Amino acid sequence: MLAISLPEKIEERLERLAKRAGRSKAYCARQAIIEHIEDLDDVVIADKRLDNLRTGKTRTVPLSRLLRK
């Protein structure tokens, strides 16, 4: 269980969104958090791969080789 305090304006936006969507505020907040976490996961993976590339732990693959496969 997670309890958070939101700024009043964000709470109002969430309320309006929930009403327009015919959903609860909890549902809308949960979906927003889930989508944002997925985006953050992608960023962390991309950063790690870029770091590995920069430090020589991995190499790039030419597009021509990918297209052949």
TIRO-2110 file (N, C-alpha, C; in Angstrom, 1 decimal):
// TIRO-2110
0.8, -1.2, 0.0, N, 1, A
0.0, 0.0, 0.0, CA, 1, A
0.9, 1.2, 0.0, C, 1, A
0.5, 2.2, -0.8, N, 2, A
1.3, 3.4, -0.9, CA, 2, A
0.3, 4.6, -0.7, C, 2, A
0.7, 5.5, 0.1, N, 3, A
-0.1, 6.7, 0.3, CA, 3, A
0.8, 7.9, 0.0, C, 3, A
0.3, 8.8, -0.9, N, 4, A
1.1, 9.9, -1.3, CA, 4, A
0.2, 11.2, -1.2, C, 4, A
0.9, 12.3, -1.0, N, 5, A
0.3, 13.6, -1.0, CA, 5, A
0.6, 14.3, -2.3, C, 5, A
-0.4, 14.8, -2.9, N, 6, A
-0.2, 15.5, -4.2, CA, 6, A
-0.5, 17.0, -4.0, C, 6, A
0.2, 17.8, -4.8, N, 7, A
-0.1, 19.2, -4.8, CA, 7, A
-1.6, 19.4, -5.2, C, 7, A
-2.3, 20.4, -4.7, N, 8, A
-3.7, 20.6, -4.9, CA, 8, A
-4.0, 20.6, -6.4, C, 8, A
-3.2, 21.3, -7.2, N, 9, A
-3.5, 21.4, -8.6, CA, 9, A
-3.4, 20.1, -9.3, C, 9, A
-2.5, 19.2, -8.9, N, 10, A
-2.3, 17.9, -9.5, CA, 10, A
-3.5, 17.0, -9.1, C, 10, A
-3.9, 17.1, -7.8, N, 11, A
-5.1, 16.4, -7.3, CA, 11, A
-6.3, 16.8, -8.1, C, 11, A
-6.5, 18.1, -8.4, N, 12, A
-7.6, 18.5, -9.2, CA, 12, A
-7.6, 18.0, -10.6, C, 12, A
-6.4, 18.0, -11.2, N, 13, A
-6.3, 17.4, -12.6, CA, 13, A
-6.6, 15.9, -12.6, C, 13, A
-6.1, 15.2, -11.6, N, 14, A
-6.4, 13.8, -11.4, CA, 14, A
-7.9, 13.5, -11.3, C, 14, A
-8.5, 14.4, -10.5, N, 15, A
-10.0, 14.3, -10.3, CA, 15, A
-10.7, 14.4, -11.6, C, 15, A
-10.3, 15.5, -12.4, N, 16, A
-11.0, 15.7, -13.7, CA, 16, A
-10.8, 14.6, -14.6, C, 16, A
-9.5, 14.1, -14.7, N, 17, A
-9.2, 13.0, -15.6, CA, 17, A
-10.0, 11.8, -15.2, C, 17, A
-10.1, 11.5, -13.9, N, 18, A
-10.9, 10.3, -13.5, CA, 18, A
-12.3, 10.4, -13.9, C, 18, A
-12.9, 11.6, -13.7, N, 19, A
-14.3, 11.8, -14.1, CA, 19, A
-14.5, 11.6, -15.6, C, 19, A
-13.6, 12.2, -16.4, N, 20, A
-13.7, 12.1, -17.8, CA, 20, A
-13.6, 10.7, -18.3, C, 20, A
-12.7, 9.9, -17.6, N, 21, A
-12.4, 8.5, -18.0, CA, 21, A
-13.4, 7.6, -17.4, C, 21, A
-14.2, 8.0, -16.5, N, 22, A
-15.1, 7.1, -15.8, CA, 22, A
-14.4, 6.1, -14.9, C, 22, A
-13.3, 6.5, -14.4, N, 23, A
-12.5, 5.7, -13.5, CA, 23, A
-12.3, 6.3, -12.2, C, 23, A
-11.7, 5.6, -11.3, N, 24, A
-11.4, 6.2, -10.0, CA, 24, A
-10.0, 6.9, -10.1, C, 24, A
-9.8, 7.8, -9.1, N, 25, A
-8.5, 8.5, -9.1, CA, 25, A
-7.4, 7.5, -8.8, C, 25, A
-7.7, 6.5, -8.0, N, 26, A
-6.7, 5.5, -7.7, CA, 26, A
-6.3, 4.8, -9.0, C, 26, A
-7.2, 4.4, -9.8, N, 27, A
-6.9, 3.7, -11.0, CA, 27, A
-6.1, 4.6, -11.9, C, 27, A
-6.4, 5.9, -12.1, N, 28, A
-5.7, 6.7, -13.0, CA, 28, A
-4.3, 6.9, -12.5, C, 28, A
-4.1, 7.1, -11.2, N, 29, A
-2.8, 7.3, -10.6, CA, 29, A
-2.0, 6.1, -10.7, C, 29, A
-2.6, 4.9, -10.5, N, 30, A
-1.9, 3.6, -10.7, CA, 30, A
-1.4, 3.5, -12.1, C, 30, A
-2.2, 3.7, -13.1, N, 31, A
-1.8, 3.6, -14.5, CA, 31, A
-0.7, 4.6, -14.8, C, 31, A
-0.8, 5.8, -14.3, N, 32, A
0.3, 6.8, -14.6, CA, 32, A
1.6, 6.3, -14.0, C, 32, A
1.6, 5.8, -12.8, N, 33, A
2.8, 5.3, -12.1, CA, 33, A
3.4, 4.1, -12.9, C, 33, A
2.5, 3.2, -13.3, N, 34, A
3.0, 2.0, -14.0, CA, 34, A
3.7, 2.4, -15.3, C, 34, A
3.0, 3.3, -16.1, N, 35, A
3.6, 3.7, -17.4, CA, 35, A
4.9, 4.4, -17.2, C, 35, A
5.0, 5.3, -16.1, N, 36, A
6.2, 6.0, -15.9, CA, 36, A
7.4, 5.1, -15.4, C, 36, A
7.0, 4.1, -14.6, N, 37, A
8.1, 3.1, -14.2, CA, 37, A
8.6, 2.4, -15.4, C, 37, A
7.7, 2.0, -16.3, N, 38, A
8.2, 1.3, -17.5, CA, 38, A
9.1, 2.2, -18.3, C, 38, A
8.8, 3.5, -18.5, N, 39, A
9.6, 4.4, -19.2, CA, 39, A
11.0, 4.5, -18.5, C, 39, A
11.0, 4.7, -17.2, N, 40, A
12.2, 4.8, -16.4, CA, 40, A
13.1, 3.5, -16.5, C, 40, A
12.4, 2.3, -16.5, N, 41, A
13.2, 1.1, -16.8, CA, 41, A
13.9, 1.1, -18.1, C, 41, A
13.2, 1.6, -19.1, N, 42, A
13.8, 1.7, -20.5, CA, 42, A
15.0, 2.7, -20.4, C, 42, A
14.9, 3.8, -19.7, N, 43, A
16.0, 4.7, -19.7, CA, 43, A
17.2, 4.1, -18.9, C, 43, A
16.9, 3.4, -17.8, N, 44, A
18.0, 2.8, -17.1, CA, 44, A
18.8, 1.8, -17.9, C, 44, A
18.0, 1.0, -18.7, N, 45, A
18.6, 0.0, -19.6, CA, 45, A
19.5, 0.7, -20.6, C, 45, A
18.9, 1.7, -21.3, N, 46, A
19.6, 2.4, -22.3, CA, 46, A
20.9, 3.1, -21.8, C, 46, A
20.8, 3.7, -20.6, N, 47, A
22.0, 4.3, -20.0, CA, 47, A
23.1, 3.2, -19.7, C, 47, A
22.7, 2.1, -19.2, N, 48, A
23.6, 1.0, -18.9, CA, 48, A
24.3, 0.5, -20.2, C, 48, A
23.5, 0.3, -21.2, N, 49, A
24.1, -0.1, -22.5, CA, 49, A
25.0, 0.9, -23.1, C, 49, A
24.7, 2.2, -23.0, N, 50, A
25.5, 3.3, -23.5, CA, 50, A
26.8, 3.3, -22.7, C, 50, A
26.7, 3.2, -21.4, N, 51, A
27.9, 3.1, -20.5, CA, 51, A
28.8, 2.0, -20.9, C, 51, A
28.2, 0.8, -21.1, N, 52, A
29.0, -0.4, -21.6, CA, 52, A
29.7, -0.1, -22.9, C, 52, A
29.0, 0.6, -23.8, N, 53, A
29.6, 0.9, -25.1, CA, 53, A
30.8, 1.9, -24.9, C, 53, A
30.6, 2.9, -24.1, N, 54, A
31.6, 3.9, -23.9, CA, 54, A
32.9, 3.3, -23.2, C, 54, A
32.6, 2.3, -22.3, N, 55, A
33.8, 1.7, -21.6, CA, 55, A
34.4, 0.5, -22.3, C, 55, A
33.8, 0.2, -23.5, N, 56, A
34.4, -0.9, -24.2, CA, 56, A
33.9, -2.3, -23.8, C, 56, A
33.0, -2.3, -22.9, N, 57, A
32.5, -3.6, -22.5, CA, 57, A
31.6, -4.3, -23.5, C, 57, A
31.1, -3.5, -24.5, N, 58, A
30.3, -4.0, -25.6, CA, 58, A
30.6, -3.3, -26.8, C, 58, A
30.2, -3.8, -28.0, N, 59, A
30.5, -3.1, -29.2, CA, 59, A
29.2, -3.0, -30.0, C, 59, A
29.2, -2.1, -31.0, N, 60, A
28.1, -1.9, -31.8, CA, 60, A
28.0, -3.0, -32.9, C, 60, A
26.8, -3.1, -33.4, N, 61, A
26.5, -4.1, -34.5, CA, 61, A
26.1, -3.3, -35.7, C, 61, A
26.8, -3.5, -36.8, N, 62, A
26.5, -2.7, -38.0, CA, 62, A
25.0, -3.1, -38.5, C, 62, A
24.3, -2.1, -39.0, N, 63, A
23.0, -2.3, -39.4, CA, 63, A
22.9, -3.3, -40.5, C, 63, A
23.9, -3.4, -41.4, N, 64, A
23.9, -4.3, -42.5, CA, 64, A
23.9, -5.8, -41.9, C, 64, A
24.6, -6.0, -40.8, N, 65, A
24.6, -7.3, -40.2, CA, 65, A
23.3, -7.7, -39.6, C, 65, A
22.6, -6.7, -39.0, N, 66, A
21.3, -6.9, -38.5, CA, 66, A
20.3, -7.2, -39.6, C, 66, A
20.4, -6.5, -40.7, N, 67, A
19.5, -6.7, -41.8, CA, 67, A
19.7, -8.1, -42.4, C, 67, A
20.9, -8.6, -42.5, N, 68, A
21.2, -9.9, -43.0, CA, 68, A
20.5, -11.0, -42.1, C, 68, A
20.5, -10.8, -40.8, N, 69, A
19.9, -11.8, -39.9, CA, 69, A
18.4, -11.7, -40.0, C, 69, A
END
